[in-house]
Amino acid sequence: MLAVVLLVSLAGAQTLIIPVDIDGERILVNIRVNDKAARLLLDTGAGMTLVGPKFAKGTIELQRVNIEQQAGMSEASVRRLSITLGEMTFKNHVVGVLDMADVNSRTGAKIDGLLGEDILRRFRSVRISFKDKTLELER
């Protein structure tokens, strides 16, 4: 999918508009993690963004944390990675690294991770346009 990302500036506020794929009840966002293309499930209930191990190669584990999932508890490795949404990059962002096989089997979708509330709360407002298939992030 050709991604067109807009950064709109109105009255001092900047809005990042990111195309999303809507697959039934799932909202999928194409981003970059450590400069690699990634397809993440938008998960407002996830307190921490999670990605698969291939995005963390060559990085240092900070700690291990328990992550509660529908199938039970899993242990994730915490790392500092670069997360890019459109033209905006969050360097050294703390994310969990976890094998996504269980999430993929439960959702029936091939995803590389979960885009969590830790990224979303960096914005003043988060809007999803189902009609336009966009995620609007206002700073």
C-alpha positions in Angstrom: 0.0 0.0 0.0 1.3 3.4 -0.9 1.3 5.4 2.3 0.6 9.1 2.1 1.2 10.9 5.3 0.1 14.5 5.9 1.3 16.9 8.5 -1.3 19.6 8.8 -0.7 22.7 10.9 -3.8 24.7 12.1 -3.7 27.4 14.7 -0.4 26.1 16.2 -1.6 22.5 16.4 0.0 19.9 14.2 -2.0 16.9 13.0 -0.3 13.9 11.6 -2.6 12.0 9.3 -1.7 8.3 8.8 -3.5 5.9 6.5 -4.7 2.7 8.2 -6.1 -0.6 6.9 -9.4 -1.6 8.5 -9.8 -5.4 8.5 -13.1 -6.2 10.2 -12.6 -5.1 13.8 -8.9 -4.6 13.4 -7.2 -1.3 12.7 -3.7 -1.8 11.2 -1.1 0.9 11.0 2.0 0.7 8.8 5.0 2.3 10.6 8.7 1.9 10.8 10.5 0.3 13.8 14.3 0.8 13.8 13.9 1.8 10.2 12.2 -1.5 9.2 8.7 -1.5 7.8 6.2 -2.9 10.4 2.5 -3.5 10.4 1.0 -2.9 13.9 -2.4 -3.5 15.3 -3.8 -0.3 16.9 -4.5 -1.4 20.5 -5.7 1.3 22.8 -5.8 -1.2 25.7 -2.1 -2.0 25.4 -0.1 0.1 27.9 3.1 -0.6 26.0 3.9 -0.9 22.3 5.0 -4.4 21.5 7.0 -5.6 18.5 8.4 -8.9 17.3 12.1 -9.8 18.0 13.3 -9.1 14.4 13.0 -5.4 15.2 15.3 -5.5 18.2 18.3 -7.3 16.7 21.5 -5.6 18.0 19.8 -3.7 20.8 20.3 -4.1 24.6 17.7 -5.6 26.9 16.8 -3.1 29.7 14.7 -5.5 31.7 12.0 -8.2 31.4 8.4 -7.5 32.2 5.2 -9.6 32.4 2.6 -8.7 29.8 -1.0 -9.8 30.3 -2.6 -11.1 27.2 -5.9 -12.9 26.5 -4.1 -16.2 26.5 -2.4 -15.5 29.9 0.8 -13.9 31.0 3.9 -13.6 28.7 7.3 -12.3 29.4 8.6 -9.5 27.2 12.1 -8.0 26.8 12.1 -4.2 27.2 14.3 -2.3 24.7 14.8 1.2 23.4 13.8 1.4 19.7 13.1 4.0 17.1 9.4 4.3 16.2 8.4 6.3 13.1 4.8 7.3 12.4 4.7 9.1 9.1 7.3 11.9 9.3 7.5 11.8 13.2 10.1 9.7 14.9 10.4 8.8 18.5 14.0 7.8 19.2 14.9 5.5 22.1 11.2 4.8 22.8 10.8 2.0 25.4 8.9 -0.9 23.9 8.3 -4.5 24.7 9.7 -7.2 22.4 7.6 -10.3 22.3 7.0 -13.2 19.8 3.8 -12.2 18.0 2.8 -15.8 17.0 0.1 -16.0 19.7 -1.3 -12.6 18.8 -1.3 -13.6 15.1 -3.1 -16.8 15.8 -5.7 -15.1 18.0 -6.4 -12.2 15.6 -6.1 -14.2 12.4 -4.0 -11.3 11.0 -0.3 -11.1 10.2 1.0 -8.3 12.3 4.4 -7.3 13.6 3.2 -5.9 16.9 0.8 -3.7 18.8 0.7 0.1 18.7 -0.1 0.9 22.3 -1.3 3.7 24.4 2.2 4.8 25.3 2.6 6.2 21.8 -1.0 7.5 21.5 -0.8 9.5 24.7 2.1 11.6 23.3 -0.6 13.4 21.3 -3.3 15.8 22.5 -6.0 14.1 20.5 -6.3 10.8 18.6 -9.1 10.3 16.0 -9.9 7.4 13.8 -11.8 8.2 10.6 -13.4 4.9 9.4 -14.7 6.7 6.3 -11.3 8.1 5.3 -9.4 5.1 6.7 -7.0 7.4 8.6 -5.5 7.8 12.0 -5.3 11.5 13.0 -2.8 12.4 15.7 -2.9 16.0 16.9 0.0 17.5 18.9 
